């Protein structure tokens, strides 16, 4: 029901308009809502909030904008980066420890909060180091299908890497 009938040629027949009873007044002319009168830009399309890597990409953009603006009076990101890479790294370490403590204590809600802080400070570190999120996503993609044990064993050891030699006393 409600579908237009097909003619023998296979074309749809337009449904006839149902007349209003004479006892009802004709429909009044309505004007568009104010927002539509204001023009095309008055209404914007709804976009769901970003999720996953998208939100980290967006956060990176925001932190990068704050770094470029350099407004240390109003931006925690700018203030932190102005204090130098060592301070940025220290804050990341503090947040990592706080996240580990909350997880160890079994405080799920606080672990979520500390995880968000940890990710934020990681993004600040990326911006400070000139690392774009795509570089990290590419590295993660490269590792897919590789055993974590095998991948880690193939990496140079941190001390050897820092010393730039394989001959240590």
N, C-alpha and C positions, 0 to 999 in steps of 0.2 A: 504494500500500500504506500501511497505517497509518491510512487515513481511515475514518471510520465510514460504513457503508453507508446509503443513503437508502431510506426506506420509500416505497411507492407514493404516499403523500400528500406526499412531498417533505421529510419531517422526518428529521433524523438519528437513527439508532439508536445508543444508548449501547453502546460496546464492552464486552464481558464481561471481568471481571478474570480474569487467568490464575492458576490456583491454583499454589501452591508445592508442590514435591514433598514428600511426607511425611517424607523423610529429612532435610530441613532444619528447624532449629528456627524457631519463629515469630520475626519481627523483634522486637528488644528495644525497649522504650520509650526514646526518647531525650529528653534535656532540651535546651532551647534553649541556645545559647552564652551565656557570661557577659554579653556586650555586650547581648544581647536581654533578659536578665533585668533589666538595669539600668534599663530603661525606654526610652521612645520617643526621648529626647534622646541616648541613648548612641551612636547611629549617626547621622551626618549625611550628607546626600546629597553626592556628589562634584560639585563644580562646577569645570569647567576654568578655568585662570587666564585673566584678562581679556586681550584683545589689542587692538591698534590704539587707537582713541580711548577705548575702555573703560578701558584701563590709565592713560591720561592723566587721565581723569575721576576714577579711583580715587586717583591720585597727588595730584590737586588737593584731594580730600577730606582726605587725610592731611595735606598741608601746611597746609590751612585749620585742621584740628584742632590742629596743632602751634602755629600762630599764636595761636589762641584760648587754648590752655593756657599759652603764654608761658614754657615751661620752657627757658630759655636754657642751663642747665647740661647738659641731656640731649638737646636737639634742635638739630641744625645749622640746620634751617629757621627755627626760632624765633630762634636767635642771629643769623642772617643778617638777618632782617627787623628785629630790634631795632636793628641798626646803621644802618638807614635805607634809603630807596629808592635813593640814590646807590650804596651798597655792593652792593645787590641787582643793580642794573643793571651795575655794574662786573664782578661775578662772571659775569653772563650774557655780557658781552663777552669776558672771558677764556676762557670755555668755547667760545665761538664761534671765537675765534682758534685755540685748541688743536685744535678739530675741523677747521678749514680746513688747518692745518699737516699733520695726519695724513693728510687726504685728498690733499693736494698731494704728499706723499711716497709715496703709494700704499700706506700701511699700513692695509689693510682692517680688520683686527681692532681696531686702536687707533681707527680712525674710528668703528667701532660703539660702543666704550666712550665716546669723547668725545661722540658723538651722544646717548647716554643722559644724560651729564652736562649737555649743552646743553639737552635737553628738561626735565630736572629743574629747572635754574635758570630756564628760561623759565616753568615752572609756578609757581615761587616768585615770580617777577616778577608773574605774573597775580594770585596771591593778594595780594601786597603792593599791587597797583593796584586790587584789587576786581573783577577781570575773571574771569568764569566761563567754563569751557571751551565751554559752549553758545554763547556770544557769538562765539567764534572759529570754531566749526563752522558757525554760521549765515553768517558772512562768507565762509567758504570755499565754502559751498553757493551763495551769491549769485554768486560769481565763476565757477562752472561754466559752460562754454560761451562764456565771454568770452575773447577773445584776451588773453594776458598783456601784450602790447605795448600794445594799446588801453586796457586797464584801468590800466596804469601811466601812460600819457600823460594820462589823464583826471584823475589825482590832482593836487592842488596840490603845487607844489615845496616841499621841506622848509624852505628858507630863507624863502620867501614865507609859508608857513604859520606859521613861528615868529615872523616879523615882524608877522603879522596885517595885511599890506598887500600890494598888488601893485605899489606904487611903491617901487622900491629905487634908490639912487644908482648 
